[in-house]
């Protein structure tokens, strides 16, 4: 019987040949590189999708926050405003319809303390706010949800054209608020308030909403920026000519002028009385000497 090991062509004392690893062909390398590129593109797409979904979630969070604020503001509105304006802002016999007031007018009257009124018969005047900032934001959100009124304007005075703002002020505001923003009477028992203490947002809100007897203006955003910049300039306007009178408005300044005129009349009357006395005393003096 023949031994298979001895019958092997390599002989009984030689190890079997080792298997060699075949070399990768160029086509195989291209396949590996292609898979790597596909993996990189997939990772990039996942990253972009994550960023996009994150941005959309932030955008969706803003309406959610607005809804939350409006819900919180509804309770404040029912306890502090509904007695005059109605539970849905439709107005009553003692308060106007505010469904189209928008966030701008609501923010204006609340931040300047004009609302709410203790008595509907009282005029709305500037004062200290009666609500905190958080409460004001909630009330503004609720009033804004009642209709499609104007939003709070984004007024930026940095870099605005103050000279152009002066032209806008003279043409549209000075007749009621005075040349220096000191305020004045406008008839019908209304008084245009002074503007020297108002910030840029307050000026913009008043211009586009027209509170009280004030008309609404259709100013472009650039116009609001320039106008508010000039009002801010009036607050700290330089006076190179020396001391100047306070910018308190034509009514008060006219009252001061009236007092000055009255004083001049009193002085003139006093001089006339002294002269008459001197004329009356002269004959008596001459008779006593004789």
C-alpha positions as CSV (number, residue, x, y, z in Angstrom):
1,X,0.0,0.0,0.0
2,X,1.4,3.3,-1.0
3,X,1.7,6.1,1.7
4,X,0.0,9.2,0.4
5,X,2.5,11.4,2.2
6,X,5.4,9.8,0.3
7,X,3.5,10.0,-2.9
8,X,3.2,13.8,-2.5
9,X,5.2,15.6,-5.1
10,X,6.8,17.8,-2.5
11,X,8.2,14.9,-0.7
12,X,7.8,13.8,2.9
13,X,10.3,16.2,4.5
14,X,9.1,19.5,2.9
15,X,6.3,21.7,4.5
16,X,3.3,22.4,2.3
17,X,3.3,25.7,0.5
18,X,1.9,28.7,2.4
19,X,-1.2,30.4,1.0
20,X,-0.5,33.9,-0.3
21,X,-2.9,36.8,0.3
22,X,-4.0,38.1,-3.0
23,X,-3.2,41.7,-3.7
24,X,-6.1,44.2,-3.9
25,X,-6.8,45.3,-7.3
26,X,-7.1,49.1,-8.1
27,X,-10.8,48.5,-8.6
28,X,-11.2,47.3,-5.0
29,X,-9.5,50.3,-3.6
30,X,-11.9,52.5,-5.5
31,X,-14.8,50.7,-3.9
32,X,-13.4,51.3,-0.4
33,X,-12.8,55.0,-1.1
34,X,-16.4,55.2,-2.5
35,X,-17.8,53.7,0.7
36,X,-15.8,56.2,2.8
37,X,-17.1,59.1,0.8
38,X,-20.6,57.9,1.1
39,X,-20.2,57.6,4.9
40,X,-18.9,61.1,5.1
41,X,-21.7,62.5,3.0
42,X,-24.2,60.7,5.2
43,X,-22.7,62.2,8.4
44,X,-22.8,65.7,6.8
45,X,-26.4,65.3,5.9
46,X,-27.3,64.1,9.4
47,X,-25.5,67.2,10.9
48,X,-27.3,69.6,8.6
49,X,-30.7,67.9,9.3
50,X,-30.0,68.2,13.0
51,X,-29.2,71.9,12.8
52,X,-32.2,72.6,10.7
53,X,-34.5,70.7,13.0
54,X,-33.0,72.6,16.0
55,X,-33.7,76.0,14.2
56,X,-37.2,75.0,13.5
57,X,-37.8,74.0,17.0
58,X,-36.6,77.4,18.2
59,X,-38.9,79.1,15.7
60,X,-41.8,76.9,16.9
61,X,-40.9,77.8,20.5
62,X,-41.6,81.5,19.9
63,X,-45.3,81.0,19.1
64,X,-45.6,78.6,22.0
65,X,-44.1,81.2,24.3
66,X,-46.5,83.8,22.9
67,X,-49.5,81.5,23.5
68,X,-48.2,80.9,27.1
69,X,-47.9,84.7,27.7
70,X,-51.3,85.3,26.2
71,X,-52.9,82.7,28.5
72,X,-51.2,84.3,31.5
73,X,-52.3,87.8,30.4
74,X,-56.0,86.7,30.0
75,X,-56.4,86.4,33.7
76,X,-54.8,89.8,34.3
77,X,-57.0,91.3,31.6
78,X,-60.2,89.9,33.1
79,X,-59.4,91.3,36.6
80,X,-57.9,94.7,35.6
81,X,-59.2,95.7,32.1
82,X,-62.4,93.8,31.2
83,X,-64.6,96.0,33.4
84,X,-64.1,98.8,30.8
85,X,-63.1,97.0,27.6
86,X,-65.1,93.8,27.9
87,X,-63.8,90.3,28.4
88,X,-62.9,90.0,24.7
89,X,-61.8,93.6,24.3
90,X,-64.9,94.5,22.3
91,X,-65.5,97.6,24.4
92,X,-68.3,98.7,26.7
93,X,-70.2,102.0,27.4
94,X,-67.2,103.3,29.4
95,X,-64.3,101.8,27.4
96,X,-63.4,101.6,23.7
97,X,-62.9,98.5,21.5
98,X,-59.3,97.5,21.7
99,X,-59.3,94.3,19.5
100,X,-57.3,96.1,16.9
101,X,-55.1,98.0,19.3
102,X,-52.2,95.6,18.8
103,X,-49.2,95.1,20.9
104,X,-47.8,98.6,20.2
105,X,-50.7,100.5,21.8
106,X,-51.1,98.0,24.7
107,X,-47.4,98.3,25.5
108,X,-47.5,102.1,25.2
109,X,-50.4,102.7,27.6
110,X,-49.2,100.1,30.1
111,X,-45.5,101.1,30.2
112,X,-46.3,104.8,30.6
113,X,-48.8,104.2,33.3
114,X,-51.8,105.5,31.4
115,X,-53.7,102.3,31.9
116,X,-55.6,101.0,33.8
117,X,-57.6,103.9,35.1
118,X,-59.0,103.9,38.6
119,X,-62.1,105.8,37.2
120,X,-63.1,105.7,33.5
121,X,-64.0,109.3,33.7
122,X,-60.5,110.3,34.5
123,X,-58.1,111.4,31.7
124,X,-55.3,109.1,30.9
125,X,-52.1,110.7,32.0
126,X,-48.5,109.5,32.2
127,X,-47.5,107.9,35.4
128,X,-45.7,105.0,37.0
129,X,-46.5,101.6,35.6
130,X,-49.0,99.7,37.7
131,X,-47.8,96.2,36.5
132,X,-44.4,94.5,36.5
133,X,-42.5,93.9,33.3
134,X,-43.6,90.3,33.2
135,X,-47.2,91.2,33.7
136,X,-47.0,93.9,31.0
137,X,-45.6,91.4,28.6
138,X,-48.4,89.0,29.4
139,X,-51.1,91.6,29.0
140,X,-49.5,92.9,25.7
141,X,-49.5,89.3,24.3
142,X,-53.1,88.8,25.2
143,X,-54.3,92.1,23.7
144,X,-52.2,91.3,20.5
145,X,-54.0,88.0,20.2
146,X,-57.4,89.7,20.0
147,X,-56.8,91.1,16.5
148,X,-54.3,92.2,14.0
149,X,-53.1,95.5,15.4
150,X,-49.6,96.9,14.9
151,X,-46.7,95.2,16.6
152,X,-44.1,97.0,18.8
153,X,-41.8,98.8,16.4
154,X,-38.1,98.2,16.5
155,X,-36.8,101.7,16.7
156,X,-33.0,102.1,16.5
157,X,-31.5,105.6,17.0
158,X,-27.9,104.7,16.6
159,X,-26.6,106.1,13.3
160,X,-30.0,107.8,12.6
161,X,-30.2,111.2,10.8
162,X,-31.0,113.7,13.5
163,X,-31.2,116.6,11.1
164,X,-33.9,114.8,9.1
165,X,-35.6,113.8,12.3
166,X,-35.9,117.5,13.1
167,X,-37.6,118.2,9.8
168,X,-40.1,115.4,10.5
169,X,-40.7,116.7,14.0
170,X,-41.3,120.3,12.9
171,X,-43.6,119.2,10.1
172,X,-45.7,116.7,12.2
173,X,-45.2,117.1,15.9
174,X,-44.2,120.6,16.9
175,X,-47.6,122.1,16.4
176,X,-49.0,120.1,19.4
177,X,-45.9,119.1,21.4
178,X,-44.1,122.4,21.0
179,X,-40.9,123.3,19.2
180,X,-38.8,121.8,22.0
181,X,-41.1,118.9,22.8
182,X,-42.3,120.6,26.0
183,X,-46.0,119.8,25.3
184,X,-49.0,122.1,25.2
185,X,-52.8,122.3,25.0
186,X,-54.4,121.1,21.8
187,X,-58.1,122.1,22.5
188,X,-61.0,120.1,23.6
189,X,-59.6,119.7,27.0
190,X,-56.7,117.6,25.7
191,X,-53.0,118.3,26.4
192,X,-50.1,117.1,24.3
193,X,-47.6,115.7,26.8
194,X,-44.0,116.6,26.9
195,X,-41.7,114.3,25.0
196,X,-38.3,115.0,26.6
197,X,-38.6,111.9,28.9
198,X,-39.7,109.4,26.3
199,X,-37.4,106.6,25.0
200,X,-37.2,105.6,21.3
201,X,-39.7,102.8,21.6
202,X,-42.3,105.0,23.2
203,X,-42.0,107.6,20.5
204,X,-42.4,104.9,17.8
205,X,-45.4,103.3,19.5
206,X,-47.2,106.7,19.8
207,X,-46.5,107.6,16.2
208,X,-47.9,104.5,14.7
209,X,-50.9,104.1,17.1
210,X,-52.1,107.6,17.7
211,X,-53.2,107.5,21.3
212,X,-55.9,109.9,22.4
213,X,-56.4,112.8,20.0
214,X,-53.1,112.2,18.3
215,X,-53.3,111.1,14.7
216,X,-51.7,107.9,13.4
217,X,-48.7,108.4,11.2
218,X,-47.6,106.0,8.5
219,X,-43.9,106.5,9.0
220,X,-41.3,104.2,7.4
221,X,-39.0,102.5,9.8
222,X,-36.2,104.9,8.8
223,X,-38.5,107.8,9.6
224,X,-39.2,106.5,13.0
225,X,-35.5,106.1,13.7
226,X,-34.7,109.6,12.7
227,X,-37.7,111.1,14.5
228,X,-36.9,109.3,17.8
229,X,-33.2,110.3,17.5
230,X,-34.2,113.9,17.3
231,X,-36.5,113.5,20.4
232,X,-33.6,112.0,22.3
233,X,-31.5,114.9,21.1
234,X,-34.0,117.4,22.6
235,X,-33.5,115.8,26.0
236,X,-29.8,116.8,26.1
237,X,-29.7,119.5,23.5
238,X,-26.7,121.9,23.9
239,X,-27.3,125.6,24.4
240,X,-24.1,127.4,23.2
241,X,-25.7,130.8,23.6
242,X,-25.8,130.5,27.4
243,X,-28.6,129.8,29.8
244,X,-32.0,129.1,28.4
245,X,-35.5,128.8,29.8
246,X,-36.9,125.4,30.6
247,X,-38.7,123.6,27.7
248,X,-42.0,123.3,29.5
249,X,-44.3,124.0,26.6
250,X,-46.2,127.0,25.3
251,X,-48.9,126.9,28.0
252,X,-46.5,127.1,30.9
253,X,-44.2,129.5,29.1
254,X,-47.2,131.8,28.3
255,X,-48.2,131.7,31.9
256,X,-44.8,132.8,33.0
257,X,-44.9,135.6,30.4
258,X,-48.2,136.7,31.8
259,X,-46.8,136.9,35.3
260,X,-43.9,139.0,34.0
261,X,-46.4,141.3,32.3
262,X,-48.5,141.6,35.4
263,X,-45.4,142.5,37.4
264,X,-44.5,145.3,34.9
265,X,-48.1,146.6,35.2
266,X,-47.8,146.7,39.0
267,X,-44.5,148.5,38.8
268,X,-46.0,151.1,36.4
269,X,-49.0,151.6,38.7
270,X,-46.7,152.0,41.7
271,X,-44.7,154.7,39.8
272,X,-48.0,156.5,38.9
273,X,-49.3,156.5,42.5
274,X,-46.0,157.9,43.8
275,X,-46.1,160.7,41.2
276,X,-49.6,161.6,42.1
277,X,-48.7,161.8,45.8
278,X,-45.8,164.1,45.1
279,X,-48.0,166.4,43.1
280,X,-50.7,166.5,45.8
281,X,-48.1,167.3,48.6
282,X,-46.4,170.3,46.9
283,X,-49.1,173.0,47.6
284,X,-49.4,172.1,51.2
285,X,-45.7,172.3,51.7
286,X,-45.5,175.8,50.1
287,X,-48.4,177.1,52.2
288,X,-46.8,176.2,55.5
289,X,-43.7,178.0,54.5
290,X,-45.6,181.3,54.0
